[in-house]
Amino acid sequence: MQPTVPNRTTSEDALRSRAAAGAAYARAREAAEASSSVSPADIGWLRRQRPVATDRYGGVVLAFGSAAEAERARHHTGLVVVANKLRDLGLAPGLNFVVEGEGPERPVNGTPSSAAVPRPRIGYLPKLLVCTTLPHTKPRTAEFTRRNGGTSTTLHAPARIGLPFGVYARLALIYLATGAVLTRGRRFTLGSTVAGMLRAMNIPQSGGPAGPSTLAREQLDRLCATTWTTTNFTEKLGRNVVIADRWMEVSERGVAVTLSERFHTLAVEKAVPLNMDIVAQVRRSPLALDLYAWLTYRAFSLERPVRVPWHSLMAQFGSEYRLTRQFRWRFRKRLASVRAAWPGLDAEATQKSLIIRPCPPSVPTRAERQRAKRWDNPVGAQVL
């Protein structure tokens, strides 16, 4: 019997893959150590890790002796920081965790690698509207204010139209911002018809004054008629933002919207990516939607745990609540629903504050988001 001759090309490819993974990991680890985000006790452990390859998307693959070890590594604070450095430095889209002997194409379930999870649809929200959110319930007046640290944002709307509020207003906001990011244009179609637009937003087409489609169209009108006035008390700066210059226009291609130049810039240049699968799971509650978007923004590049006191959370998310204990009870309930939809989230509500720890992001890496822009179109938008 003739001896088996190894495939030289495959062997050389494997060596190159291992070398590339090792070099990328080393640079990201050194950057993590230099940032003082990794404790001295963790530095030695990080240095002992040996990348075995790069996966099909360019992610760095780390191998462990068992699924339990790989799962613990997935939540290791030091490795979360290293993964962030890989993305920040443009070295790799992230880390992949596998069990030794199973190969990089059989990752541990639930790991943040692009090869380990299905590619969800991606939605977007401007950072400004993630940090200062809409009312949860119908306001009694045509003016509403949220505070976030040294920034205050006040919403104004014509009294005959009213301010946007609730779940449908938030879904419409995501819909418009995502259309801006995907088309890169200020004017685009929302759908071939109003019914098609609502289907794209996953809103049932049912009639009547209290039906979902009627409420959603009303919230879109309220949203586009509202002005956001933001004041930064520290820098003594202010600005006004409106969503659209024209909306619900009937064109040859369907129902169109023309976004304002300022909102379009905010959406395209300062957008927070959202996993639309998670949005679908928490969309029954406006507070849960707000929490998911904000936690995605805060956790994406977090390198050390942070504490946010309840009075700050209430000013940002719960100004409608009269008592802190009422807001705290509702906040904890909605946080639980976000954690159920986003298992990798490491956030804990204590008696005094919310603690957010470094964790894998809920959205794919930058490379995955670029593919999503080419392959997916959540809003079915077309530039006009």
C-alpha positions in Angstrom: 0.0 0.0 0.0 1.3 3.4 -1.0 1.8 5.8 2.0 -0.5 8.7 2.1 1.0 12.0 0.9 -0.1 15.1 2.8 -1.8 17.8 0.8 1.0 20.4 0.7 -1.3 23.2 -0.3 -3.8 22.5 2.5 -0.9 22.3 5.0 0.6 25.6 3.8 -2.8 27.3 4.0 -3.2 26.0 7.6 0.2 27.4 8.6 -0.6 30.8 7.0 -4.0 30.8 8.7 -2.4 30.0 12.1 0.3 32.6 11.7 -2.2 35.3 10.7 -4.4 34.5 13.7 -1.4 34.6 16.0 -0.1 37.9 14.7 -3.6 39.6 15.0 -4.2 38.2 18.4 -0.8 39.3 19.7 -1.3 42.9 18.5 -4.8 43.1 19.9 -3.7 41.6 23.3 -0.8 44.1 23.5 -3.3 46.9 22.8 -5.6 45.6 25.5 -2.8 45.4 28.1 -1.7 49.0 27.2 -5.2 50.3 27.7 -5.2 49.2 31.4 -8.5 47.5 30.8 -7.1 44.1 31.7 -6.2 43.2 35.3 -2.7 41.9 36.0 -4.2 38.6 37.0 -5.7 38.2 33.5 -2.7 39.2 31.5 -0.8 36.0 32.1 -3.9 33.9 31.1 -4.4 35.9 27.9 -0.7 35.4 27.0 -1.1 31.6 27.4 -3.9 31.5 24.8 -2.8 30.2 21.4 -4.8 31.0 18.3 -5.1 28.0 16.0 -6.5 29.5 12.7 -8.6 32.2 11.2 -12.2 31.3 10.3 -13.9 31.8 6.9 -14.7 35.5 7.8 -11.2 36.3 9.1 -12.0 35.9 12.8 -9.3 34.6 15.2 -10.0 31.1 16.3 -9.1 30.0 19.9 -9.3 26.3 20.9 -10.1 24.9 24.3 -10.2 21.4 25.8 -14.0 21.3 26.4 -17.2 23.1 25.5 -17.4 24.3 29.1 -13.9 25.9 28.9 -14.8 27.6 25.6 -18.0 28.9 27.1 -16.2 30.4 30.1 -13.7 32.0 27.8 -16.4 33.5 25.7 -17.5 35.6 28.7 -13.9 36.3 30.0 -13.6 40.1 30.4 -10.0 40.1 29.0 -11.0 38.3 25.8 -14.0 40.6 25.3 -11.5 43.5 25.4 -9.2 41.7 23.0 -12.1 41.1 20.6 -12.9 44.8 20.7 -9.3 45.7 20.0 -9.3 43.3 17.0 -12.2 45.3 15.6 -11.0 48.7 16.5 -7.6 48.1 14.9 -9.1 46.5 11.8 -7.2 43.3 12.4 -10.1 40.8 12.5 -13.9 40.8 12.8 -13.7 39.1 16.3 -12.9 35.9 18.2 -14.2 32.4 17.5 -14.2 29.7 20.2 -13.9 26.0 19.3 -13.3 22.7 21.1 -9.9 21.1 20.3 -10.2 18.5 17.6 -13.5 19.8 16.2 -12.0 22.4 13.8 -12.8 26.1 13.3 -16.0 25.3 11.3 -17.6 23.7 14.4 -17.7 26.5 16.9 -19.3 26.4 20.4 -23.0 27.3 20.3 -23.7 30.9 21.3 -20.2 32.3 20.6 -20.0 35.8 19.1 -18.0 34.7 16.0 -19.6 35.5 12.6 -19.2 31.8 11.7 -21.0 30.7 14.9 -24.3 32.5 14.7 -26.8 33.1 11.8 -26.6 36.5 10.2 -29.5 38.5 11.5 -31.1 41.4 9.7 -29.6 44.7 10.7 -31.5 47.9 11.6 -30.2 51.3 12.7 -30.9 54.2 15.1 -29.0 57.5 15.3 -27.0 57.7 18.5 -28.8 60.9 19.5 -32.2 59.1 19.6 -30.7 56.1 21.4 -29.5 58.3 24.3 -32.6 60.5 24.5 -35.7 58.5 23.8 -39.4 59.0 22.9 -42.2 59.0 25.4 -43.5 55.6 26.4 -47.2 56.6 26.7 -49.3 59.4 25.1 -48.1 62.7 26.5 -50.6 65.2 27.9 -48.8 68.1 26.2 -47.0 68.8 23.0 -43.7 69.2 24.7 -41.6 66.4 26.4 -38.0 66.4 27.8 -35.4 63.7 28.5 -32.1 64.2 30.2 -28.9 62.2 29.7 -26.0 63.5 31.8 -25.2 67.1 30.7 -27.5 66.9 27.7 -31.2 67.7 27.6 -33.5 66.9 24.6 -36.9 68.4 24.3 -39.5 67.2 21.8 -42.0 69.8 20.3 -44.9 69.0 18.0 -48.0 70.9 16.8 -50.8 70.4 19.3 -53.2 69.2 16.6 -50.9 66.3 15.7 -49.2 65.5 19.0 -45.9 63.9 20.0 -44.9 60.4 18.9 -44.9 57.7 21.6 -45.0 54.0 22.2 -43.8 51.0 20.2 -45.0 51.9 16.7 -43.2 55.3 16.8 -39.9 53.5 17.6 -40.4 50.9 14.9 -41.0 53.7 12.4 -37.9 55.6 13.6 -35.8 52.4 13.1 -37.4 52.0 9.6 -36.6 55.5 8.5 -33.0 55.4 9.9 -32.3 52.0 8.3 -33.6 53.3 5.0 -31.2 56.2 5.2 -28.2 53.9 5.9 -29.1 51.3 3.2 -29.9 53.7 0.4 -27.5 56.5 1.4 -30.1 58.9 0.0 -32.4 61.4 1.6 -35.4 60.6 -0.5 -36.5 56.9 -1.0 -39.6 54.8 -1.1 -41.0 53.3 2.0 -42.9 50.7 0.1 -44.9 50.2 -3.1 -48.0 51.0 -1.1 -48.8 52.0 2.5 -49.8 48.4 3.2 -46.4 47.2 1.8 -44.6 49.7 4.1 -46.4 48.4 7.1 -45.6 44.8 6.1 -42.0 45.7 5.9 -42.2 47.1 9.5 -43.9 43.8 10.5 -47.1 45.6 11.5 -50.4 43.8 10.9 -52.7 45.4 8.3 -55.9 45.7 10.3 -58.4 48.5 10.1 -60.4 50.5 12.6 -59.3 53.5 14.7 -57.5 51.3 17.2 -56.0 48.9 14.7 -52.2 48.4 14.4 -52.0 49.8 10.9 -54.0 53.0 11.8 -51.9 53.6 15.0 -48.6 53.0 13.1 -49.6 55.5 10.3 -50.6 58.0 13.0 -47.2 57.6 14.8 -45.3 58.1 11.6 -47.1 61.4 11.1 -46.4 62.4 14.7 -42.7 61.4 14.3 -42.1 63.4 11.1 -43.9 66.5 12.6 -41.7 66.6 15.7 -38.7 68.8 16.3 -35.9 67.6 18.7 -34.2 70.5 20.5 -30.9 69.3 22.1 -29.0 71.4 24.5 -25.5 70.5 25.9 -25.1 72.5 29.1 -21.4 71.7 29.4 -20.4 73.0 26.0 -23.2 75.6 25.8 -24.3 74.2 22.5 -27.7 73.5 21.0 -29.3 72.2 17.8 -32.7 71.4 16.3 -33.4 68.2 14.4 -36.4 67.2 12.4 -36.9 63.7 10.9 -38.3 64.6 7.4 -38.9 67.5 5.1 -41.7 65.6 3.3 -43.3 62.3 4.0 -46.0 59.9 2.8 -45.7 61.3 -0.7 -47.2 59.1 -3.4 -44.7 58.7 -6.3 -44.5 56.4 -9.3 -42.5 53.9 -7.3 -44.7 54.0 -4.2 -44.9 55.9 -0.9 -41.9 58.1 -0.5 -40.2 60.1 2.3 -37.6 62.9 2.0 -35.5 63.0 5.2 -34.1 66.2 6.5 -30.4 66.8 5.8 -29.4 66.8 9.5 -31.3 63.6 10.4 -29.9 61.9 7.3 -26.4 62.8 8.4 -27.0 61.6 12.0 -28.4 58.3 10.6 -25.6 57.6 8.2 -22.6 58.8 10.2 -23.6 58.2 13.8 -25.9 55.1 13.7 -26.1 52.4 16.3 -26.6 49.0 14.6 -29.4 46.8 16.0 -30.1 43.1 15.7 -33.6 43.0 14.2 -34.2 39.5 15.5 -33.8 40.9 19.1 -36.0 43.9 18.2 -38.7 41.5 17.2 -38.5 39.7 20.5 -38.7 42.9 22.7 -41.0 45.1 20.6 -44.0 44.6 22.8 -42.5 47.2 25.2 -41.2 50.7 24.3 -39.0 50.6 27.4 -37.5 47.2 26.4 -36.8 48.6 22.9 -35.1 51.7 24.4 -33.0 49.5 26.8 -31.9 47.1 24.1 -30.8 50.0 21.8 -29.0 51.8 24.6 -27.3 48.7 26.0 -26.1 47.8 22.5 -24.5 51.3 22.2 -22.9 51.1 25.7 -21.7 47.5 25.5 -20.3 47.6 22.0 -16.9 49.0 23.0 -17.0 48.7 26.8 -13.7 47.6 28.3 -14.4 47.8 32.0 -17.6 47.5 34.1 -19.6 50.7 34.6 -22.3 51.7 37.1 -25.2 53.9 36.2 -27.2 55.1 39.2 -31.0 54.9 39.3 -31.6 58.7 39.3 -29.6 58.9 36.0 -31.6 56.0 34.5 -34.9 57.5 35.6 -34.0 60.9 34.0 -33.1 59.1 30.7 -35.8 56.5 30.5 -38.4 57.0 33.2 -39.3 60.7 33.5 -43.0 59.7 33.2 -42.8 57.8 36.5 -43.7 59.5 39.7 -41.9 57.2 42.1 -38.4 55.7 41.7 -39.5 52.3 43.0 -42.1 52.1 40.3 -39.6 52.8 37.6 -37.1 50.4 39.2 -39.6 47.6 39.2 -40.6 48.2 35.5 -36.9 48.6 34.5 -35.9 45.3 36.0 -38.8 43.5 34.3 -37.9 44.9 30.9 -34.2 44.3 31.5 -35.0 40.6 32.0 -36.8 40.4 28.7 -33.8 42.0 26.9 -31.5 39.5 28.6 -33.7 36.7 27.5 -33.5 37.9 23.9 -29.7 38.7 24.1 -28.2 35.9 26.2 -24.7 37.3 26.0 -25.7 40.6 27.7 -23.9 41.1 31.0 -26.0 43.7 32.9 -27.2 43.5 36.4 -29.7 45.8 38.2 -28.8 46.2 41.9 -30.5 48.2 44.6 -28.4 51.3 43.9 -27.5 51.1 40.2 -27.3 49.2 36.9 -23.9 47.5 36.4 -22.9 46.9 32.7 -19.9 44.6 32.1 -18.0 43.9 28.9 -19.8 41.3 26.8 -20.0 40.1 23.2 -22.0 42.5 21.0 -25.5 41.6 19.9 -24.8 42.6 16.3 -22.3 41.1 13.9 -18.9 42.6 13.3 -18.3 45.4 10.8 -17.6 42.9 8.0 -20.9 41.2 8.7 -22.7 44.5 8.7 -21.2 45.4 5.3 -22.5 42.1 3.9 -25.9 42.8 5.4 -26.0 46.1 3.5 -25.3 44.3 0.3 -27.6 41.2 0.8 -30.4 42.4 3.1 -32.8 45.2 2.8 -35.1 45.3 5.8 -37.1 48.2 4.6 -37.3 47.4 0.9 -36.2 51.0 0.3 -35.3 52.4 -3.1 -33.5 55.7 -3.8 -35.6 58.1 -5.9 
